[in-house]
Amino acid sequence: MFVHPRSGCVFGGYCRVVKGCSALNADTQGGGGGEHGNRHSVHVPVLLQQTLAILDLRCGLVVVDGTVGAGGHATGIAAAIGPDGHVAGLDRDREILAVAQDALARAKASGAGAGFSLHHSPHGDMREVLAGIGQPCCDRVLLDIGVSSLQLDQPERGFSFMADGPLDMRMDASAKLTAERWLHAVPEQELADTLYRLGEERHSRRIARRIVDERRRCRITRTSQLAELVVAAMPAPARRGRIHAATRTFQAVRMAVNDELGALERGMQAAVDCLRPGGRLAVISFHSVEDRAVKHFLRDQLEVITKKPITATPAEARENPRARSAKLRCGVKREQPA
Ligand SMILES: C[S@@+](CC[C@H](N)C(=O)[O-])C[C@H]1O[C@@H](n2cnc3c(N)ncnc32)[C@H](O)[C@@H]1O
């Protein structure tokens, strides 16, 4: 795979057989499986038809998929904008771009595709990415935020409590901060606040205390170690809930390590800066902290066209449990005053 040194654009690339990257609901965003049991996800992009419809796609548009993942949404977008359109797919995870490359190239070869370029880049840098491919602006932006099942299903990436692995959790494997480093550096009060704010974990203080006690004794290096600490810190009834007791802690740690809320703000701001007047930004989020940030940002910066968030139909929720907590919101960039 050749990566353009300035734009981060990926050309060519190897193709791995991957069962899929998928957006996961809050039950599974936390760290694998969520509900008890080792459930592997197949790739089904969430709210696909609703997303394509709200983006109001037409032939020839330039669309940024800021979280291209395995390319599920991107191939739908490519089919709708046709050969005169262009999809710029961005992802923080370099490895996953090869999967998107394969999906988009196949769509193109079958005649249901568009021009496309793939970039190892955070979506907050979409302006530089667009400049690198000679596009001063774009018509549509999609952000489908969170973790992919491809990341979750690789124990060595350290996202999952369902399989033992190193406490890593970096979406971008070239980043310096791992979950292990973060857990050993964060002050106890900040750890408790993070678990509460990003994981909505009611037992945040007990868990933070337990982690801090343990890290004084030894290094916490494995996902299984962290999961056991969390379970041990929980009161007995809380250990028997519908979701695994470590789900919320893993979600919060992952979001902190990858600064996901900060990245979301930067991505939405970059989208507003890059969109042409009349252009649309659609964001799919998976839990209330993110949805609140999306709702407020769209209200402040754009003309909101989803008064209430779009959610999965009962049929989609039945067929794809990961879609159950997905919320889609969309805003239009106002025409500039004459
Ligand atoms: C839920 S998956 C996207 C799935 C995709 N829509 C599809 O249909 O295959 C989210 C992806 O966003 C990526 N991601 C998360 N934060 C990012 C950021 N700040 N910038 C770019 N990509 C990011 C993750 O690496 C992951 O691959």
PDBQT file of the ligand as one rigid body, heavy atoms in Angstrom, charges set to zero:
ROOT
HETATM    1  C1  LIG A 401     -18.736   2.815  13.120  1.00  0.00    +0.000 C 
HETATM    2  S1  LIG A 401     -17.311   2.698  12.128  1.00  0.00    +0.000 S 
HETATM    3  C2  LIG A 401     -17.853   3.327  10.565  1.00  0.00    +0.000 C 
HETATM    4  C3  LIG A 401     -18.550   2.307   9.723  1.00  0.00    +0.000 C 
HETATM    5  C4  LIG A 401     -18.795   2.774   8.309  1.00  0.00    +0.000 C 
HETATM    6  N1  LIG A 401     -19.779   3.828   8.249  1.00  0.00    +0.000 N 
HETATM    7  C5  LIG A 401     -19.212   1.628   7.424  1.00  0.00    +0.000 C 
HETATM    8  O1  LIG A 401     -20.326   1.644   6.898  1.00  0.00    +0.000 OA
HETATM    9  O2  LIG A 401     -18.434   0.687   7.275  1.00  0.00    +0.000 OA
HETATM   10  C6  LIG A 401     -16.416   4.086  12.732  1.00  0.00    +0.000 C 
HETATM   11  C7  LIG A 401     -15.064   4.291  12.075  1.00  0.00    +0.000 C 
HETATM   12  O3  LIG A 401     -14.651   5.617  12.349  1.00  0.00    +0.000 OA
HETATM   13  C8  LIG A 401     -13.271   5.638  12.590  1.00  0.00    +0.000 C 
HETATM   14  N2  LIG A 401     -13.012   6.842  13.381  1.00  0.00    +0.000 N 
HETATM   15  C9  LIG A 401     -13.317   7.077  14.673  1.00  0.00    +0.000 A 
HETATM   16  N3  LIG A 401     -12.958   8.315  15.024  1.00  0.00    +0.000 NA
HETATM   17  C10 LIG A 401     -12.437   8.899  13.916  1.00  0.00    +0.000 A 
HETATM   18  C11 LIG A 401     -11.900  10.201  13.626  1.00  0.00    +0.000 A 
HETATM   19  N4  LIG A 401     -11.835  11.145  14.555  1.00  0.00    +0.000 N 
HETATM   20  N5  LIG A 401     -11.474  10.445  12.369  1.00  0.00    +0.000 NA
HETATM   21  C12 LIG A 401     -11.541   9.498  11.404  1.00  0.00    +0.000 A 
HETATM   22  N6  LIG A 401     -12.032   8.245  11.629  1.00  0.00    +0.000 NA
HETATM   23  C13 LIG A 401     -12.468   7.959  12.865  1.00  0.00    +0.000 A 
HETATM   24  C14 LIG A 401     -12.983   4.332  13.295  1.00  0.00    +0.000 C 
HETATM   25  O4  LIG A 401     -11.633   3.974  13.126  1.00  0.00    +0.000 OA
HETATM   26  C15 LIG A 401     -13.954   3.392  12.585  1.00  0.00    +0.000 C 
HETATM   27  O5  LIG A 401     -13.329   2.750  11.506  1.00  0.00    +0.000 OA
ENDROOT
TORSDOF 0
